[in-house]
């Protein structure tokens, strides 16, 4: 499935990995609907990229918000052919900190946004995809989720983040197996350390330290490299039900 003439929902699409994906979709003559809570950035990117892009302010944990975004895609472009789940948050917090146990609300927030939010988009986007006509390969749609190397190499302070990303890894295969009957493939990318807005606020010394931990290439990943893998997943119909690490061979240390 190529982007040409297709419509893809992108959560977290206002910037970072999602923003690069939106740009790649448009470069491939596809249509993109940005689902993001950042209204200013989302509207700015949509304006920059033109008529092939719509922005819908979306809390991915809200059924009403995500359904509104799906409906917007259907109204603007006639169908939904793909979804890329790139929205997420992280909390660096020990389970037992100096001030006592980690607040349960902090753990729950990360799970809700990263894991439940991803599932919310999967289920509502797939319902729209199931109504599509199949292409010559029998496909109706493609879903790409974003986990993290933290799902496998979670560091101290990443219990919530690692649990949320591990949940995404764990549900990839069962959903892919279920959606096989409707011709929708489901894949997950597990990025390593990427140069996103989350890392942009770090001191340069900290950024360089993270980059040097990557065996090769010894640098932060580029959002365009994530977007290129998303495009390949869409185009390679044998990729289904699997998690791909995109990390330069990094294995995260305990801290």
N, C-alpha and C positions, 0 to 999 in steps of 0.2 A: 504494500500500500504506500503510494507516494503522496507527498503533501499536495501536489498539484490538484486544485479544485476541491480539496478536502477541508473539513472544519475540525479544529482541535481545541478542546478546553485546556487551559494551562493554569493551574493553581500556583500562587506565588509568582505569577507571570509578570509582575511589575518591575522586577529587578533580579539580579543574581542568575542562578541556574534557569529559573523560569523565564526571565527576561530574554536571555540568550536563546532559549528555545522558541519563544515567540518570534524573534527576529529570523531564526532559521526557517521556521514555517512560512513566513511571508516571503523570504528569499526563494523558497521552493514553490511559490505561487499558490500557497494554501491560505486558509482563513484561520484566524486565532481569536479566541475569546479569553481575555485576561480575567482571572478570578483572584482578587487580592483585597486586603483590607486597606492598603495604602492608596487612597483615592487620588492624591496629587500625582504621585509617580505613575500610577496606572493610566490616568487620563493623558499624562504627558507622553507616555510611550505609544498609546493608541493614536494620538494626534500625529506623532512623528512618523508612524508606519502607514497611516492612511486607511483607506476604505476597507481593507481586508481584516482590520482589527477592531474589536469591540472591548470595552472595559465594563465589568459589572462588579461593583463593590461587594465582596463576598466574605463572610465568615464560614470557613469550610465545615465547621461543626454545626451549622444551621441548615436544617433540611429546606426551609423556605428560601434561604439565600442561594443555595446550590441549585435548587429547582428553578429559581428565577434566572440564573445564569444559563442553564440548559435551555430554558424556554427562549431566552434572548438569542442564543445561537441558532435555534430552529427558526425563529422569526427572521433573523438577519440573513442566514445562509442556507436554510432549508433542511439541514441534517447535522448530526454530530457523528464524526468518524473516528475521533480519538480523544484521549484524555491523558494529560501529563500532570502527575501530582508532585509538585515541587514546593508546596507550602510547608513550612515547619518552623519550630522554635526549639531552643535549647536552654537548659538551666544547669549551670555548673554549681552543684551543691552536694555536699557529703550527706549521707544518710544520718550520720551522727556528727553534727557540727559542734563548734565551741559553745553555741547557745542552745544545744539540745537537738532532738530529732528533727529531721527535715519536715517542714509543714506538709501535711498530706495534700493540701490544695495545690502546692507547687508541682508535686508529682502528677496529680490528676490533670492539671492544665496541659502538661506536655503530652500525656497520653491522649487527651481529648483532641488536641489540635493535630498532632502528628499521625496518630493511628486511627482514631475514630473519624477524624476529618478526611483522611485518605479513603477509608471505607465508605464514608458518606458520598464522596464524589464518584467512587467506583460504581456503586449501586445505581445512582441516578443517571450517570452518563451511560452505563450499559443498557439501562431501560430504553434510552433513546436510540442507541446503536442497534438494538435488537430489531428495530423497525426498518433498518436500511435494507436495500437490495444488496445481494452479495456481488463482490467483484469476480473476476475470472478465476481467482484462487479460492473462492468460497468465503472470503472475509467480509465481515460487516464493520469491524472496528479493531482498534489497538489501544491498550491502556499501558502506560509506563509509570511506575511508582518510583519514589525516591526513598531509599533506606540510607545507610551510612556504614562505613567500616566499623563504626561504634557498635553495630549490631553483633559483630564478631569479636572486636577488640576494645570493648568499652573500658574507658579509663575511670580512675577514682573520681567521683563527683559527677559521673555520667549515668547513674542508675536509671533515672527517668528517661533520658534521651535514648540510651541503649535499649531499654525495654520497649520504647515506642517504635524504634527502628527494627528491633528484632521481631516485633509483631507484624510489621509490614513484610519482612522476609518470610515469616511463617505462613501468611495467608496468600502468598503469591501462587504457589502450586495448586492448592485446593480451588481457588477462584479460576485459575486457568483451566483446570480440568472441568469445572462446571460450565464455563463459558465456551468450551469447545463446541458444544451443541448449537450455539448461536453464531459461531464463526468470529469470536472476539478473542484476540490474543492478549495475554497479561504478562508483563515483564517488570522487573525491578532493577534499578541501578543503585549500587552502593558506592557513592563517591568517597574519596579520601579527603584530604585538606585542599579546599578550593578557595580561590580568591573571590569571595562573595562579600556583600555588605556586612555580613556577620563578622568577618575577619578584618574588614577595612578599618574598624575602630581600634584595632590593636596597635601598640607601638611597633615601629618598624623592626626593632630588634626581636620582638616576639614573632612577627611575621617571618623573618629570616630564619629563626629557630625552627618554626614549623616546616618551612620549605626544605631545610637541610635534613630533616628526618625522612624525607622521601628518597628511597634508594636511587631511582632514575625514572624520569628526569628530576633532579633535585630542585624542585620549585613547587609553588602552589599550582594546583590545577586551574585551567581557564574555563570559565562558563561555556565558551564556544565549544570546548572539547566534550562537555556533557551533552550539549545540544546536538553535536555531530553523532554521538552514540544513540541519542533518541531517534534521529533520522534513520540511522542504520537499522535500528530495531523495527521501525515502521516498514522499511523496505525489505527486510529479510524475513520471509514468512515462516522459516523454520525456528525462529527464536520465539519460544513460548514457555511459560512456567518456570523461568530461571532467574537467578540473581547474578548480575555481572558487577564485579568489583572494578571501579575506575579509580585507581589509587597510586599508580607508579610503584607498586610492590610494597607500600608502607604496611607495617604491622605496629599498631599503636602500643607504646609502652604503658605500664600501669598508671603513670602520671607524668 
